Amino acid sequence: MLVCLLLTTGMISVPVVNPYKEYTGVDESCFGFLIPLPAGNDTTMETLVNSRVRFLVNDLLRENVEVFWTLEPGSAMCKSLTREMSTKEVQFGRGAFIVPFMGDNGFDQLITAVMVDYSIASEIDRQPYVVDIFCLMDAIEISALKLVEPRIAQHFALPVRYGWPSYLQIAEAGGFLTFDFLLDDEASSALNLREYNVFMWLYEPNPARLSEVALSLSNKRECHAVRSFVRDGGGYVGSCYGALAASSGFLNPFSASHLLQAYFPFLPCLPFSFTMSMSDSLMAERAEVLEDLYISYSRIHNHTHPITFGINETVKEFFSGPWFVWLGKNTDVISTFTEISLGENVTVPSFIKNQVERSPSWAVSSFGKGNMVLFASHPEFINNITFLFENRNWNADQYYGRRVVFNAIMYVTAKEIDIIPLNMHHPLSFIDIVREKTNSLEIPSASNTSFEELKKRLNNYWDNLTVLRQQTHQLMALYSTLFNESIVYPSQSRPLLYTYTFCDILYGYISKTLDVFQMLDNLQLLCENSSAMLSRKIVMLHRNLSEKLDYTEEIFLRTKTISNKILELFQNSAPSFHEKSCIVEQSRKMITTFETSLKYLPQMYFESLKLLRHEWYHYESMMVL
């Protein structure tokens, strides 16, 4: 009956409220949990555990659990959640997470069940990465930010739709599952603080043209929508082109008028400005710099800022694009470039080194009520984008970029507080009971499915992707022969390479979505007494996903039509100049069309996964009673 009551709430609900009960047991009392941020080694393993910690935090935030992010190092009397140590003082650095008990049995059971899943064993996550979690045995006073669930919108207008879904993949790795793309002209109608609290603007991909960039930045309705969003309290994260778009432009005679827009948020965008003038920073850009992708080294100056938490003093990234040449009173330097290189035995022109080195690589800025993080470098590229590491001596962690992007997202959405409310507590026996009753729950295998139609459609889409992938591989070979150039980066055939690779990315989302469907069916068997209520949620989910799949299938048909047209153009053994131009243009059109699938297919997985995790944690918490 309790499970039934729980599942009658909305798609994402909160626990049934139970009055706080003061336990009077003689054992030690616990005030909540402490989760140190993995830091210090900059190893791939440490980054993967760091990502797992962020996933845990995001699971809690989606359940309206209060989570606090410490702004200074400290110590606290703790006991390991696994009981592998007695109570002792634990030292922790900046960026540790504190999760206090909230004074409601339902909430506190759910919090503890989630902690057990991440620290000991989880029936829905077959993860090798265990999170170190400590029971907080005493109330402490420490400065912190209160986190809220990040709800991300990413700029997805034409200039950026030739690129790699870096931010999407990083967000997924950290459990930032409320993520949407805003296509051409969608920001002016869809960007609002009710649905989103952070806007991300990524780099300018190599195949994008200056005319496309200019067209996007001259769309003043879109620019004004972003300005209003940040001014009224939304966060902003931008790298390279995204940092330039948020700045007050280039160092030129118009800089003074552009800076005026940064200092007066309610002024509209200037018609002749190709930036949004939110940050009072000025940047420079040269065509020669854009020709190469440099390895860059930066040194962090401000280790007290949240975007540096869990990151060592020297960082290794990529650079190719604009750089900061002047920062105003509302913008602060976090790190500076110390060196840029193109690899061994390759000399970087002195005019580039002299201008870029010792300039800011990371900066933070404010605009109205909103905070911004701007990167002249590319931390988002450091997420195992394999071809970027080819032919380079890269001895650093290939996933490191996740850390700084996670920090940036959390920082621009966090809220300042006066004190962490550590005034509720439970005896350790309370935690023992939750651990005992949730540690090894059995999940049955479902004999039927509520997602049969969607499964068939996704499997059919998989088959269609296979055909498109094979055809794209054929086109890549023809393109390479015709234009006598390599298909690897950098190359004019890069749009074809990306189309080919995006098929593999979409394969992954199909596979993960199908796995979640199966687990949701399994979960229904655990809730037989309330299956009608859970089934109602699944019907709502099914309707939502079916609509997204409709768009995905329509995008595929348009992409396949373009692919066939390119293949026809190759039928002429000696294509004319006009036909060659058409091949180039259609190849570009194919990736910008196909990439819009990312607006729908990954969200099918995210929405399914959020429902699964929500229902599972509530099921576990109810098993405690």
ZIHU-V944695 format. One line per field, one symbol per residue. phi: phi as a letter, one per 40 degrees, with the letter a starting at -180 (. if undefined). A space follows every 50 residues. Layout:
phi = ???
//
This chain:
phi = .cccccccccdbbbcccbdcbccbccccbbcibbbccdahbfcccccccd cccccdccdccccgccbbbccacaaacbbcccgcaccacbcaccgcbbbc cbgbdcccccdccccccccbabcbbcbcccccbbcccacbbacabccbcc bcbbdbcddccbbccdccccdccbgcccabbbcdgcccbbcacccbbabb bccccdccbdccccccccccccccccdcccdchccabbbfdcccccccgc caccdccccdcccbdccccccccbbcfcccbbbbabcccccbbccbbbbc cbcccdcccgbccbbbabaaicbcbabcccbbcbabcbababhcgbccdc ccdccccgccbbababagccbbbbbccbccccagcdccccgbcbbcccbd ddcccdccccccbcbcbcacccbbabcccccccccccbcbccbccccbbc bdcccccccccdcccccccccccccccccccccfacccccaccddcdcdc ccdcccdcccccccccdcccccccccbdcbcccccccccccdcccccccd cccccccccccccccccccccccbccdcccccccccccccccccccdccb cdcdcccccccdcdcccccdccccc
//
